Amino acid sequence: MTITQARGGKHPRGWRRASRCTPQNNCVEIRVGSDDVGVRDSKNVGAAPLVFSRHQWAAFIGEIVR
C-alpha cells in the first residue's frame, strides 16, 4: 500500500489517503505532524481524528510490517 495526497475541498492540506480504497471511497487518511500523527476516516472528515505520538505510530507500523 502506498500513501497519496488527499484531493478535494473536504481534505485539508496535509492529510494523505491510502492508495487501497474501496470503490465507495472508504479510506483511511493520515496527517503527519512534527510531534504526532493523526488518523481519520475519509467518510467522516469532520470527526475528531485519532492522534498518536510519532513514537507510538512508528511502533504500530513496525508491528504491521513484521
Secondary structure, 3 states (H helix, E strand, C coil): CCEEECCCCCCCCCEEEECCCCCCCCCEEEEECCCEEEEEEHHHCCCCCEEEEHHHHHHHHHHHHC
